[in-house]
Amino acid sequence: MFNRYLRNRFGHGRDAGQGAGRGQGKGGEGGGNKPGSGPGGNCVCPNPKCGHKEPHVAGERCIDRVCPKCGTKMIRE
């Protein structure tokens, strides 16, 4: 019985290859409740001397944008 438990527990039993119900998680884009997720908000320059803000564009990461004033990568507010 214990060997069957180990086989099932570590994926070597009759359920091997089917995930055994672990690691399936929630799918979908945006993750739901992560800070900064969603369509609204701003992209801001993290440089304290600059502080430039631009509206966030849905489907585009703020980190992929460059501040037009100082050239620093922007972050999500």
Backbone as a ProteinNet text record, in pm:
[ID]
protein_1_A
[PRIMARY]
MFNRYLRNRFGHGRDAGQGAGRGQGKGGEGGGNKPGSGPGGNCVCPNPKCGHKEPHVAGERCIDRVCPKCGTKMIRE
[TERTIARY]
81.9	0	86.8	193.3	279.5	347.1	388.6	449.8	351.8	225.1	123	108	112.4	104.5	220.7	342.9	457.7	447.4	403.5	388.8	288.2	175.5	73.6	118.9	186.2	230.2	330.1	421.5	527.6	506.3	386.6	351.7	398.9	426.7	472	368.8	251.1	147.2	56.4	-65	-159.5	-202.4	-181.1	-217.2	-101.3	10.4	126.7	91.9	140.5	117.2	-12.4	-92.3	-218.6	-216.3	-105.1	-93.6	-145.4	-225.5	-279.9	-342.8	-392.6	-465.2	-378.7	-247.4	-159.9	-104.6	-75.3	-7.9	-94.2	-223.4	-307.1	-344.8	-363	-383.9	-491.4	-505.1	-599.8	-531.4	-599	-545.5	-588.5	-568.7	-617.1	-508	-535	-439.9	-460.5	-354.3	-365	-354.6	-386.1	-370.3	-473.9	-559.3	-667.9	-634	-573.7	-557.6	-413.7	-326.9	-189.8	-186.8	-99.3	-89.1	-50	-118.8	-88.9	-153	-228.5	-290.7	-416.8	-459.4	-578.4	-543.8	-644.1	-619.8	-582.8	-619.8	-596.5	-459	-435.4	-310.2	-214.8	-96	5.9	137.3	220.4	359.1	438.5	527.9	604.9	754.1	828.4	973.9	1022.8	1103.5	1149.5	1261.3	1312.9	1418.2	1359.4	1407.7	1348.5	1364.6	1461.9	1481.1	1385.9	1329	1241.7	1094.5	1050.3	912.4	806.8	844.9	750.2	644.9	517.3	407.1	341.2	300.5	222.8	113.2	-3	-108.4	-64.5	-102.8	-71.2	-155.2	-93.2	-162.6	-186.5	-312.9	-346.4	-272	-215.6	-142.4	3.5	48.8	186.9	245.8	358.4	419.7	492.3	480.4	548.6	699.7	751.8	896.2	954.6	871.1	917.1	920.1	869.6	868.8	988.2	1034.1	1146.7	1096.2	1140.2	1100.3	1149.7	1059.9	1102.1	1190	1188.5	1268.2	1411	1426.2	1560.5	1612	1529.3	1574.4	1573.2	1521.5	1514	1392.4	1404.1	1288.2	1180.4	1056.9	946.3	891	818.5	756.7	609.9	532.6	388.7	363.8	275.7	242.2	147.6
-118.3	0	125.3	126.2	243.4	268.3	159.4	175.4	236.1	198	255.3	404.3	439.9	580.2	659.5	605.7	675.2	688	579.5	586.3	691.7	697.8	796.8	937	947.5	1077.6	1143.9	1064.7	1120.3	1093.2	1057.9	1050	927.1	816.7	696.3	585.1	616.6	515	518.7	474.7	468.6	606.6	709.2	845	920	851.3	918.7	984.9	1105	1176.4	1255.7	1245.6	1316.9	1433.9	1460	1572.7	1547.7	1448.9	1411.3	1529.4	1626.3	1737.2	1847.4	1835.9	1938.7	2026	2152.4	2241.1	2291.4	2281.9	2322.1	2469.3	2521.5	2663.4	2728.4	2858.5	2934.2	2982.1	2973.5	3024.7	3169	3217.9	3351.5	3455.9	3566.5	3674.5	3772.7	3837.4	3943.5	3896.7	3774.2	3720.8	3767.8	3861.4	3899.9	4001.2	3960.7	4051.5	4093.6	4084.8	4129.7	4281.4	4338	4484.1	4538.1	4639.7	4700.7	4631.9	4523.9	4456.3	4529.7	4507.9	4574	4677.2	4730.8	4819.9	4963.1	5008.1	5146.7	5169.2	5288.5	5320	5396.1	5417.2	5493.6	5419	5453.8	5412	5533	5512.4	5623.2	5596.9	5704.4	5694.8	5681.2	5578.6	5559.6	5655.8	5732.6	5828.8	5941.5	5960.9	6063	6205.6	6229.6	6363.6	6389.4	6284.4	6299.5	6287.9	6167.1	6145.5	6156.6	6143.6	6154.2	6044.2	6077.2	5981.1	5978.5	5858.2	5839	5739.2	5749.8	5650.2	5512.7	5410.3	5272.1	5230.3	5159.3	5106.8	4958.1	4914.9	4773.5	4686	4576.9	4482.7	4520.2	4628.5	4671.7	4688.3	4624.6	4634.1	4766.9	4826.2	4952.9	4937.9	4822.8	4802.4	4801.2	4777.3	4778.6	4919.2	5015.6	5154.2	5228.9	5330	5411.4	5553.3	5614.3	5751.4	5845	5926.8	6017.1	6132.6	6157.7	6268.8	6228.9	6111.2	6075.4	5941.7	5860.4	5734.1	5614.8	5630.4	5520.1	5432.6	5301.1	5212.8	5250.8	5253.8	5294.3	5175.7	5204.1	5100.2	5132.5	5032.4	5050.5	5118.2	5214.9	5288.1	5209.6
0	0	0	79.9	84.6	-49.7	-118.9	-251.3	-350.8	-343.4	-430.5	-401.6	-272.4	-233.6	-296.6	-286.8	-343.4	-494.3	-559.9	-705.8	-745.5	-678.2	-709.9	-671.4	-559.8	-509.5	-602.8	-657.1	-741.1	-889.8	-928.4	-1069.3	-1142.7	-1072.2	-1139.9	-1136.4	-1095.8	-1085.6	-1207.8	-1190.5	-1302.1	-1350	-1266.7	-1306.9	-1370.9	-1397.1	-1451.7	-1584.6	-1602.1	-1726.3	-1728.9	-1623.7	-1622	-1525.4	-1460.7	-1371.8	-1232	-1211.1	-1080.7	-1007.7	-1082.2	-1022.7	-963.5	-975.9	-920.4	-1031.8	-999.5	-1091.9	-1205.2	-1193.7	-1304.3	-1293.2	-1174.6	-1150.9	-1234.7	-1218.3	-1298.5	-1425.2	-1534.1	-1658.3	-1677.2	-1795.1	-1826.3	-1820.7	-1880.9	-1889.7	-1775.9	-1734.4	-1635.1	-1492.1	-1461.4	-1327.8	-1228	-1263.1	-1176.2	-1070.4	-960.7	-848.8	-823.6	-921.7	-903.9	-897.3	-816.6	-812.8	-949.4	-993.7	-1122.8	-1240.1	-1217.5	-1329.8	-1370.5	-1491.6	-1541.8	-1646.5	-1712.9	-1825.4	-1785.9	-1667.5	-1629.6	-1571.6	-1520.8	-1453.9	-1543.4	-1491.4	-1562.4	-1564.9	-1662.2	-1664.3	-1616.7	-1521	-1465.4	-1477.6	-1485.8	-1488.3	-1344.5	-1313.2	-1175.9	-1135.5	-1229.8	-1200.2	-1115.5	-992.3	-904.8	-958	-1042.3	-1099	-1214.9	-1272.4	-1389.3	-1349.4	-1313.7	-1269.5	-1378.4	-1504.6	-1616.5	-1608.4	-1639.4	-1640	-1776.8	-1817.2	-1939.9	-1908.7	-1976	-1953.8	-2002.1	-1926.3	-1963.4	-2083.1	-2176.2	-2293.5	-2270.6	-2281.3	-2260.2	-2360.2	-2309.1	-2393.5	-2411.8	-2352.6	-2364.6	-2224.4	-2198.4	-2067	-2051.6	-1933.6	-1907	-1914.2	-1871.1	-1869.9	-2011.1	-2111.3	-2250	-2308	-2233.4	-2279.5	-2220.5	-2292.7	-2248.8	-2226.3	-2118.3	-2086.4	-2197.3	-2254.9	-2361.7	-2312.9	-2182.6	-2129.5	-2093.4	-2025.7	-1977.5	-2029.6	-2095.8	-2154.1	-2060.7	-1937.7	-1841.3	-1873.3	-1848.2	-1865.9	-1766	-1809.8	-1724	-1646.9	-1537.6	-1456.2	-1438.7	-1394.9	-1372.4	-1239.7	-1238.4	-1116.6	-1030.9
[MASK]
+++++++++++++++++++++++++++++++++++++++++++++++++++++++++++++++++++++++++++++

